[in-house]
Amino acid sequence: MKYFCALVVLAIVGCVPSMLEYGRKLPPAPPVYNEPKLGGAGLDERDTSVIRDALVVLPKLMVDSVDLINVSLDKEHFRSDPKKEPAAGHRCKNSENTICLSKYWVTSRLVWHETAHVYERRLSDYYLPDGAYYFKRDWKNVAGNVYGDSYLNGESEGVLTTYGRKSYREDVADWVEECYRYIYEDTDSGVWKNKHLKKDERYRQKLALLFKYGFFNEADYKKLNPLFQ
């Protein structure tokens, strides 16, 4: 009897990877979460309030994927090219799980955008086998070969913003940023006036993927879905 029970257990466990790979539900997150810390020389009460208000509307897994949000006074920290203006915010180069924001650009939109970057990269830590790989694969299968340095007219190619056509990762982060902006800040953004939203199936498919992989909860997904119907 013990031998038979052991075989049953092994059989069930052996089926788990295939079920996770092909089923809609992803494996549960690990029991230990990482609540993001706030820090940096530029951090003040106003920044703390903005950051926390932005984080509170996100799904818990997204928030838990960030270890630290740093508000910096150092403009050079955000400059990818000495000839260009410094970026408003980005993931710190010394840590994939840290978000760095420029002191003068602490906004909800940037918090949502950068959190999306961190979460997308950390999907493989939360979900086995290789959840991030499957998300990237699924997204690119929907998007097609539309990304590149010359990213004009992205809105006519299943991309929500022109900037999002720059790369797969910027497409994902801009989607998250603009969708949360629509729900919680501004329903009149120009991205929602795109005539292709209801015609191009790629928009509905991308929103469904973001929901499936935990970028939106069900309530917010239901608010967004009519935009593409």
TORLO-687460 format. One line per field, with one value per residue: residue number from 1; residue in one letter; x, y, z of N, C-alpha, C in turn. Coordinates in steps of 0.001 Angstrom, whole numbers. Layout:
BEGIN
num <- c(NUM;...)
residu <- c(A;...)
n_X <- c(X;...)
n_Y <- c(Y;...)
n_Z <- c(Z;...)
ca_X <- c(X;...)
ca_Y <- c(Y;...)
ca_Z <- c(Z;...)
c_X <- c(X;...)
c_Y <- c(Y;...)
c_Z <- c(Z;...)
//
This chain:
BEGIN
num <- c(1;2;3;4;5;6;7;8;9;10;11;12;13;14;15;16;17;18;19;20;21;22;23;24;25;26;27;28;29;30;31;32;33;34;35;36;37;38;39;40;41;42;43;44;45;46;47;48;49;50;51;52;53;54;55;56;57;58;59;60;61;62;63;64;65;66;67;68;69;70;71;72;73;74;75;76;77;78;79;80;81;82;83;84;85;86;87;88;89;90;91;92;93;94;95;96;97;98;99;100;101;102;103;104;105;106;107;108;109;110;111;112;113;114;115;116;117;118;119;120;121;122;123;124;125;126;127;128;129;130;131;132;133;134;135;136;137;138;139;140;141;142;143;144;145;146;147;148;149;150;151;152;153;154;155;156;157;158;159;160;161;162;163;164;165;166;167;168;169;170;171;172;173;174;175;176;177;178;179;180;181;182;183;184;185;186;187;188;189;190;191;192;193;194;195;196;197;198;199;200;201;202;203;204;205;206;207;208;209;210;211;212;213;214;215;216;217;218;219;220;221;222;223;224;225;226;227;228;229)
residu <- c(M;K;Y;F;C;A;L;V;V;L;A;I;V;G;C;V;P;S;M;L;E;Y;G;R;K;L;P;P;A;P;P;V;Y;N;E;P;K;L;G;G;A;G;L;D;E;R;D;T;S;V;I;R;D;A;L;V;V;L;P;K;L;M;V;D;S;V;D;L;I;N;V;S;L;D;K;E;H;F;R;S;D;P;K;K;E;P;A;A;G;H;R;C;K;N;S;E;N;T;I;C;L;S;K;Y;W;V;T;S;R;L;V;W;H;E;T;A;H;V;Y;E;R;R;L;S;D;Y;Y;L;P;D;G;A;Y;Y;F;K;R;D;W;K;N;V;A;G;N;V;Y;G;D;S;Y;L;N;G;E;S;E;G;V;L;T;T;Y;G;R;K;S;Y;R;E;D;V;A;D;W;V;E;E;C;Y;R;Y;I;Y;E;D;T;D;S;G;V;W;K;N;K;H;L;K;K;D;E;R;Y;R;Q;K;L;A;L;L;F;K;Y;G;F;F;N;E;A;D;Y;K;K;L;N;P;L;F;Q)
n_X <- c(824;1934;3877;2285;949;3101;3788;1530;1726;4146;3357;1462;3006;4776;3185;2837;4653;3908;1212;1369;2713;1010;-1492;-3875;-3572;-950;1883;1821;3058;6203;6390;7704;7855;9008;8796;9004;11642;12043;14237;17203;18940;17306;14740;11659;8799;6710;7455;7457;4734;3609;4812;3914;1145;976;1914;38;-2175;-1391;-1107;-192;2005;3446;4316;5807;7947;9839;12728;13870;13138;14651;15252;16944;19324;21217;21773;23378;23318;21182;21722;22145;23614;26122;25538;22862;19730;19156;17444;14119;13651;14690;15503;17930;21311;22983;21401;18888;16472;15949;14529;15283;14600;14538;14858;13229;11297;9362;6695;3418;3072;5694;6462;4702;5516;8271;8089;6753;8790;10635;9083;8463;10978;11461;9688;10516;11676;9549;7753;7680;7951;10353;8763;9007;10154;8086;6149;7430;7791;5070;4141;5708;4922;2372;2851;4597;7130;7889;9454;12102;14794;13897;11009;8435;4916;3877;1400;-248;411;-337;833;760;1784;3893;6523;6665;7204;9865;11095;10499;10338;9843;7418;5760;6038;5061;2424;1468;1883;234;-2290;-2840;-2741;-4992;-7051;-6752;-5996;-6261;-8559;-8587;-6391;-4301;-3602;-5791;-7394;-6724;-7540;-7195;-7485;-9819;-9950;-7682;-6659;-4461;-4248;-6248;-5348;-2847;-3582;-4963;-2858;-1309;-3031;-3263;-654;-395;-155;-2325;-5188;-8341;-10533;-9536;-8805;-11302;-12237;-10616;-10931;-13228;-12245;-11070;-12924)
n_Y <- c(-1205;1282;1545;1815;4233;5958;5861;7045;9662;10452;10345;12394;14640;14556;15382;18059;20103;20045;20715;23278;24553;24556;25184;27751;28887;30078;28891;29155;32076;32355;31829;33854;37282;40370;43365;46568;48821;52300;54872;56960;60046;62110;61629;62600;63559;64100;62686;60097;59765;59915;57694;55528;55742;55144;52506;51104;50457;48469;44942;42591;40865;42275;44549;43311;42394;44324;45475;47861;51335;54076;57479;59834;62542;62941;63815;62814;60161;59222;59569;58197;58798;61166;63323;63567;64484;63766;60768;60340;58343;55017;51469;50700;50279;48682;46861;44627;44674;47073;50276;53403;56774;60058;62969;65092;63976;62301;60505;58996;57664;57032;55328;53180;52398;51704;49725;47783;47026;45808;43718;42212;41228;39647;37599;35004;34256;33978;32254;28949;26520;28790;31307;33946;33572;32310;34333;36364;35005;34517;37143;38221;36552;37466;40191;40278;41111;44006;45783;48196;50584;52656;53893;54830;55405;53395;52943;51910;49324;47452;48342;50171;52738;55117;55206;52711;51006;50866;48713;45341;45262;47949;48305;46637;47902;50474;49891;49019;51352;53273;52095;51943;54632;55440;54237;55358;58061;59642;59630;60607;60478;60718;58242;56600;57390;56223;54858;52226;50560;49036;47533;46062;42945;42367;44167;43453;40891;41382;42775;40726;38945;40430;40476;37726;37097;38509;41340;42955;43123;41369;43133;45593;44748;44254;46843;47883;46290;46939;49025;47934;46570)
n_Z <- c(0;842;-1091;-3354;-2802;-2854;-5545;-6653;-5645;-6861;-9502;-9604;-8932;-11024;-13101;-12733;-13934;-16690;-16568;-15514;-17502;-19704;-18756;-17685;-15171;-13132;-11187;-7566;-5810;-4033;-438;939;851;-627;567;-810;6;771;-191;-504;-1238;-2049;-1162;242;2281;522;-1818;-774;-222;-2825;-4074;-2494;-2817;-5504;-5583;-4076;-5595;-7272;-8154;-5605;-6120;-8045;-6628;-4624;-6044;-6203;-4614;-3632;-3790;-4956;-4510;-6201;-6152;-7994;-11148;-13188;-12778;-14177;-16783;-19828;-22020;-22445;-24085;-24101;-22539;-19058;-18109;-16767;-14892;-13911;-13799;-11413;-12374;-10887;-9683;-10477;-9246;-8121;-8200;-9553;-9154;-10438;-8466;-9271;-10785;-9662;-9990;-10211;-12646;-13482;-11435;-11829;-14414;-14100;-12135;-13566;-15332;-13544;-12474;-14758;-15409;-13205;-13245;-13793;-11421;-9712;-10990;-12059;-14628;-15715;-16009;-16989;-19452;-20858;-20784;-22262;-24672;-25357;-25577;-27673;-29717;-30161;-30711;-32922;-35410;-34703;-33351;-32829;-33443;-35019;-34433;-35386;-35851;-34194;-33035;-34950;-35183;-33290;-31001;-28017;-27448;-29175;-28220;-27062;-29148;-29343;-28014;-26876;-24036;-23348;-24561;-23005;-20450;-20999;-21647;-19127;-17602;-18980;-18805;-16029;-15530;-16945;-15433;-12859;-13002;-15484;-17961;-20447;-22082;-24985;-26108;-26021;-28016;-30297;-33335;-33968;-31806;-31304;-33546;-34160;-33310;-31764;-29655;-27790;-27209;-26021;-23690;-22412;-21932;-20104;-17941;-17427;-16586;-14255;-14092;-13802;-11634;-11440;-11309;-12313;-14839;-15973;-16149;-18102;-20366;-22032;-23597;-25780;-27162)
ca_X <- c(0;2820;4517;1267;736;4274;3687;487;2290;5117;2631;848;4082;5335;2297;2755;5253;3152;-18;1705;3169;-50;-2708;-3979;-3111;478;2183;1737;4286;6860;5770;8422;7729;9943;8172;10054;12080;12196;15461;17852;19198;16255;13437;11000;7446;5893;7840;6990;3291;3353;5242;3024;-166;1091;2109;-1086;-3177;-826;-1179;835;3203;4226;4955;6784;9107;10781;13434;14155;12881;15636;15058;18310;19571;22313;21243;24238;22940;20123;22140;22710;24519;26493;24992;21416;19160;19000;16130;13353;13791;14981;16005;19342;22164;23641;20431;17719;15258;15898;14070;15852;13814;15120;14151;12257;10398;8696;5275;2772;3306;7029;6468;4039;6349;9489;7690;6467;10081;11198;8240;8621;12263;11493;8688;11166;11943;8291;7002;8443;9296;10719;7575;9333;10368;6791;5508;8106;7443;3668;3985;6298;4082;1259;3336;5252;8415;7542;10299;13357;15191;13021;9733;7303;3643;3678;-4;-936;980;-639;1615;-99;2412;5003;7740;6624;7717;11315;11515;9504;10201;9216;6024;5091;6011;4163;1072;1120;1805;-918;-3531;-3088;-3036;-6391;-7947;-6619;-5610;-6682;-9222;-8626;-5083;-4362;-3418;-7085;-8086;-6182;-8641;-6892;-7646;-10931;-9877;-6507;-6795;-3272;-4470;-7008;-4499;-1820;-4230;-5238;-1585;-937;-3900;-2898;631;-431;86;-3583;-6157;-9529;-11376;-8950;-8883;-12668;-12381;-9825;-11318;-14130;-11510;-10584;-14049)
ca_Y <- c(0;2428;1635;2302;5652;6693;5966;8020;10978;10747;10573;13716;15624;14525;16064;19475;21009;20149;21439;24678;25102;24706;25654;29191;29323;29971;28388;30197;32786;31828;32345;35015;38417;41466;44678;47509;49880;53596;55502;57908;61377;63042;61198;63404;63102;64167;61550;58881;59683;59617;56320;54586;55817;54447;51079;50458;49994;47374;43607;42368;40269;43313;45361;42489;42108;45436;45484;49216;52479;55074;58811;60352;63930;62906;63758;61996;58763;58868;59946;57074;59377;62515;64333;63571;64866;62597;60141;60653;57264;53722;50466;50955;49342;47754;45914;44438;44766;48402;51359;54711;57883;61376;63754;66006;63211;61264;60509;57684;57051;56435;54199;52068;51997;51019;48489;46809;46513;44898;42528;41409;40527;38724;36542;33697;33911;33623;31219;27872;26706;29970;32085;35122;33114;32083;35624;37021;34248;34764;38537;38414;35842;38369;41471;40167;41785;45423;46610;48649;51952;53569;53425;55670;54754;52179;52738;51178;47979;46725;48906;51174;54053;55155;54834;51276;50259;50822;47373;44504;45642;49261;48085;46109;48909;51560;49363;49051;52755;53958;51486;52404;56059;55544;53841;56122;59467;60406;58796;61350;60448;60549;56851;55932;57886;55453;54195;50813;49801;48086;46814;45188;41914;42329;44943;42610;39765;41861;43040;39422;38407;41173;39979;36340;37013;39185;42777;43586;42265;41134;44327;46564;44168;44462;48262;48159;45454;47595;49933;47198;45785)
ca_Z <- c(0;896;-2403;-4279;-2503;-3318;-6994;-6949;-5376;-7912;-10751;-9541;-9000;-12369;-14030;-12437;-14915;-17933;-16294;-15336;-18776;-20677;-18136;-17554;-13860;-12867;-9847;-6538;-5478;-2843;789;1454;-43;-408;519;-1224;902;137;273;-1399;-696;-2426;-663;1265;2600;-695;-2657;-103;-426;-4237;-4355;-1819;-3470;-6789;-5351;-3394;-6562;-8056;-7553;-4592;-6701;-8706;-5594;-3918;-6895;-6070;-3326;-3171;-4661;-4559;-5087;-6293;-6524;-8952;-12505;-14030;-12563;-15113;-18125;-20575;-23014;-21991;-24977;-23979;-21254;-18183;-18087;-15559;-13920;-14503;-12858;-11142;-13089;-9966;-9134;-11328;-8444;-7535;-9068;-9250;-9672;-10269;-7468;-9862;-11643;-8870;-10358;-10246;-13957;-13507;-10500;-12516;-15550;-13650;-11446;-14623;-15797;-12544;-12370;-15974;-15313;-12078;-13399;-13764;-10023;-9067;-11677;-12654;-15173;-16520;-16344;-17791;-20829;-21490;-21001;-23387;-25873;-25689;-25992;-28998;-30682;-30462;-31245;-34210;-35568;-34843;-32492;-33398;-33117;-35748;-33913;-35741;-36179;-33413;-32682;-36009;-35266;-32073;-29900;-27393;-27587;-30119;-27502;-26809;-30293;-29231;-27621;-26195;-22625;-23254;-24926;-21806;-19389;-21393;-21478;-17705;-17200;-19555;-18320;-14663;-15649;-17369;-14353;-11617;-13148;-16660;-18971;-21704;-22728;-26431;-26548;-26115;-29208;-31413;-34040;-34179;-30563;-31387;-34807;-34193;-32278;-30921;-28431;-26842;-26814;-25097;-22405;-21802;-21422;-18903;-16871;-17145;-15894;-12961;-14106;-13397;-10972;-12275;-11335;-13240;-16180;-16469;-16497;-19309;-21492;-23004;-24477;-26949;-27693)
c_X <- c(861;3489;3554;1027;1889;4229;2651;1010;3262;4430;2029;1898;4665;4483;2316;3391;4434;1857;256;2071;2006;-1358;-2714;-3396;-1615;695;2083;3086;4916;6285;6446;8358;8747;9201;9237;10368;12196;13430;15987;17938;18069;14885;12903;9572;6546;6186;7320;5504;2944;3668;4280;1634;-151;1175;858;-2128;-2681;-1057;13;2119;4075;4999;6071;8020;10183;11408;13590;13739;13724;15361;16393;18339;20606;21778;22074;23904;21941;20496;22813;23726;24836;25880;23473;20981;19006;17577;15434;13521;14082;15346;17488;20209;22817;22686;19218;16425;15113;15446;14713;15005;14573;14245;13018;11276;9743;7197;4727;3080;4661;7124;5825;4911;7552;9181;7368;7748;10643;10400;8402;9917;12278;10433;9314;11532;10684;7649;7925;7507;9394;9520;7871;9542;9029;6051;6119;7765;6014;3468;4520;5530;2894;1763;3871;6548;8192;8492;11597;13641;14333;11584;8597;6073;3413;2224;-781;-429;756;128;836;464;3544;6302;7808;7150;9236;11814;10365;9266;9546;7743;5235;4948;5092;2704;631;948;528;-2244;-3848;-3371;-4498;-7339;-7933;-6304;-6303;-7270;-9175;-7279;-5227;-4235;-4756;-7927;-7585;-7304;-8427;-7204;-8707;-10874;-8770;-6558;-5603;-3444;-5204;-6144;-3418;-2408;-4518;-3977;-1146;-1778;-3499;-1638;730;-119;-1158;-4409;-7421;-10396;-10837;-8984;-10271;-12925;-11690;-10364;-12255;-13424;-11112;-11692;-14782)
c_Y <- c(1259;2660;2232;3804;6507;6889;6999;9441;11389;11066;11964;14801;15705;15242;17577;20365;21162;20907;22931;25318;25414;25221;27164;29666;29083;29413;29502;30858;32161;32476;33592;36140;39493;42792;45706;48535;51174;54266;56497;59293;62359;62735;62151;62892;63104;62992;60243;58679;59301;58155;55317;54585;55086;52938;50389;49920;48804;46036;43356;41786;41298;44139;44580;42189;43182;45409;46893;50232;53628;56397;59540;61827;64043;62743;62853;60520;58286;59155;58772;57534;60802;63634;64474;64069;63627;62060;60454;59578;55964;52735;50720;49866;48317;46757;45830;44724;46112;49415;52652;55786;59185;62194;64572;65302;62062;61368;59092;56951;56365;55236;52984;51515;51181;49739;47403;46204;45475;43599;41622;40611;39476;37624;35161;33286;33414;32385;30203;27023;27971;30793;33271;34734;32935;33387;36327;36330;34554;36181;38739;37658;36695;39603;41353;40969;43281;46347;47012;50092;52987;53198;54423;54819;53456;51883;51973;49747;47190;47212;50082;52589;53977;54737;53335;50438;50144;49425;46631;44988;47009;49184;47620;47196;50077;51126;49487;50494;53416;53386;51920;53903;56264;55266;54842;57609;60192;59488;59428;61399;60161;59115;56146;56432;57185;54632;52701;49940;48722;47224;45765;44215;41881;43121;44117;41464;40198;42156;41734;38791;39121;40736;38564;36252;37945;40663;43571;42604;42210;42381;45358;46053;44402;45923;48583;47454;46140;48548;49263;46347;46551)
c_Z <- c(0;-459;-3418;-4070;-3018;-4823;-7401;-6763;-6464;-9221;-10772;-9682;-10399;-13380;-13861;-13495;-16181;-17722;-16156;-16665;-19692;-20085;-17995;-16236;-13701;-11472;-8823;-6302;-4240;-1589;1333;433;316;-541;168;-146;100;695;-730;-797;-994;-1839;404;1452;1365;-1596;-2077;-329;-1860;-4549;-3736;-2431;-4810;-6590;-4850;-4374;-7379;-7376;-6647;-5185;-7411;-7678;-4912;-4754;-6785;-4678;-2765;-4233;-4133;-5275;-5030;-6686;-7636;-10366;-13409;-13909;-13605;-16567;-18825;-21604;-22575;-22838;-24834;-22608;-20386;-18209;-16770;-14495;-14621;-13409;-12643;-11779;-12166;-9346;-10032;-10576;-7741;-8583;-8610;-9926;-9441;-9324;-8074;-10798;-10879;-9119;-10312;-11534;-14009;-12566;-11162;-13643;-15080;-12878;-12457;-15169;-14823;-12492;-13585;-15916;-14208;-12170;-13285;-12343;-9325;-9669;-12322;-13505;-16028;-16970;-17226;-19251;-21536;-21726;-22206;-24698;-26317;-26214;-27403;-30083;-31102;-31200;-32660;-34242;-35796;-34083;-33188;-33040;-33833;-35420;-34148;-36011;-35419;-33132;-33750;-36132;-33975;-30866;-29322;-27528;-28608;-29448;-27254;-27953;-30265;-28897;-26964;-24774;-22463;-23655;-23703;-20747;-19738;-21309;-20027;-17235;-17692;-19042;-16892;-14637;-16044;-16206;-13198;-11791;-14292;-17719;-20357;-22416;-24215;-26903;-26733;-27278;-30467;-32069;-34217;-32953;-30657;-32644;-34833;-33013;-31331;-29621;-27389;-26330;-25825;-23721;-21679;-21233;-20149;-17707;-16452;-16298;-14689;-12947;-13704;-12588;-11828;-12398;-12328;-14676;-16789;-16833;-17817;-20554;-22495;-23960;-25787;-27587;-28793)
//
